[in-house]
Amino acid sequence: MRLEEIYSTYDKIVQSGYLPYIRCRKCMNTFFYVRNLCPKCGSRDLEVLRSGGIGKVFSWTKIFRKNDTSIYGIVELEEGFKIYCNFASDVEIGDKVRVKIKSSEDGKYKVLADKL
Ligand SMILES: [Zn+2]
């Protein structure tokens, strides 16, 4: 797949309210960040799929600013890939969460995770 195709498929999946990811057809490795070759085996035989959005907390950290505190971390999705998220509340490693994704006007994605 070409990068432009991957980006446009990601956008369609995000617009329909789902979390996209990429799966390598050769080694079945899954990953979130948009690339046109598999980071594990180098294959370009990739497909873009829709995640169910369910995963567990892999790591987290609190970021203290003047007026608020944010919790960020990494979630490992059931499909096997990891994603960097903003957590809605305090979490512990291993907590089951649902991940939602929103696109903003500058073309970036915002990833939010809520405890289940
Ligand atoms: Zn691969």
Boltz pocket constraint, residues with backbone or C-beta under 6 A from the ligand:
constraints:
  - pocket:
      binder: B
      contacts: [[A, 24], [A, 25], [A, 26], [A, 27], [A, 28], [A, 29], [A, 38], [A, 39], [A, 40], [A, 41], [A, 42], [A, 43]]
      max_distance: 6.0
